[in-house]
Amino acid sequence: FGDVYKRLVFYLMYGSVTFVLAIVPNREKPWTYAAIDGALLGLASYGAYNLTCYSIIEGFSLKIMLIDWAWGTFLTSCSATAGWFGFQALRK
């Protein structure tokens, strides 16, 4: 696969996992539950990636690691929240 296809597969999988773990279980709850579960998923996922990169890639700085980790946590939370609202709209 080329780089584009690898990214496409990753984001399709990550979006699907976010849907299954953060949106569907919270479909009957307020949107904040999906946001929190999304943040926890992002914290774990991006944490695993960034801690691995930080430990094995020379030049992968602590600053880069922390920024990417925070960004991934925030972005996954926002994605789960947007997905929750979209899911609610489709259910009506």
C-alpha positions as CSV (number, residue, x, y, z in Angstrom):
1,F,0.0,0.0,0.0
2,G,1.0,3.6,-0.5
3,D,1.1,6.1,2.3
4,V,-2.3,7.4,1.4
5,Y,-3.9,4.0,1.6
6,K,-2.3,3.3,4.9
7,R,-3.7,6.5,6.3
8,L,-7.1,5.8,4.9
9,V,-7.2,2.3,6.5
10,F,-6.0,3.7,9.8
11,Y,-8.6,6.5,10.0
12,L,-11.4,4.3,8.8
13,M,-10.5,1.8,11.6
14,Y,-10.0,4.5,14.2
15,G,-13.3,6.2,13.3
16,S,-15.1,2.9,13.5
17,V,-13.6,2.1,16.9
18,T,-14.5,5.6,18.1
19,F,-18.1,5.0,16.9
20,V,-18.3,1.6,18.7
21,L,-16.6,2.5,21.9
22,A,-17.6,6.2,22.5
23,I,-20.8,6.9,20.5
24,V,-23.0,3.8,20.5
25,P,-22.7,3.1,24.2
26,N,-23.7,6.7,25.0
27,R,-26.5,7.0,22.5
28,E,-29.1,7.4,25.3
29,K,-26.9,9.7,27.5
30,P,-25.9,13.4,27.1
31,W,-23.2,14.2,24.6
32,T,-20.7,14.8,27.3
33,Y,-20.4,11.1,27.9
34,A,-19.3,10.5,24.3
35,A,-16.9,13.4,24.6
36,I,-15.3,11.9,27.8
37,D,-15.2,8.4,26.3
38,G,-13.6,9.8,23.2
39,A,-11.0,11.7,25.2
40,L,-10.2,8.5,27.1
41,L,-9.9,6.6,23.8
42,G,-7.6,9.3,22.4
43,L,-5.6,9.4,25.6
44,A,-4.9,5.7,25.4
45,S,-4.4,5.4,21.6
46,Y,-2.2,8.4,21.1
47,G,-0.4,7.7,24.4
48,A,0.6,4.2,23.2
49,Y,1.7,5.6,19.8
50,N,3.6,8.6,21.2
51,L,5.3,6.8,24.1
52,T,6.4,4.1,21.7
53,C,7.8,6.7,19.2
54,Y,9.5,8.6,22.0
55,S,11.2,5.5,23.3
56,I,12.5,4.2,20.0
57,I,12.9,7.1,17.5
58,E,15.9,9.3,18.0
59,G,14.9,13.0,17.7
60,F,11.3,12.4,18.8
61,S,11.3,15.0,21.5
62,L,9.3,15.2,24.7
63,K,7.7,18.4,23.4
64,I,6.5,16.8,20.2
65,M,5.3,13.8,22.1
66,L,3.2,15.9,24.6
67,I,1.8,18.1,21.9
68,D,0.7,15.2,19.7
69,W,-0.7,13.3,22.6
70,A,-2.8,16.3,23.8
71,W,-3.9,17.0,20.2
72,G,-4.9,13.3,19.6
73,T,-6.9,13.3,22.9
74,F,-8.7,16.5,22.0
75,L,-9.3,15.5,18.4
76,T,-10.7,12.1,19.3
77,S,-13.0,13.8,21.9
78,C,-14.2,16.3,19.3
79,S,-14.8,13.5,16.7
80,A,-16.8,11.4,19.2
81,T,-18.9,14.5,20.1
82,A,-19.5,15.3,16.4
83,G,-20.3,11.6,15.8
84,W,-22.8,11.6,18.7
85,F,-24.6,14.6,17.3
86,G,-24.7,13.1,13.9
87,F,-25.9,9.7,15.2
88,Q,-28.7,11.5,17.2
89,A,-29.8,13.4,14.0
90,L,-30.0,10.1,12.1
91,R,-32.0,8.4,14.8
92,K,-34.8,11.0,14.5
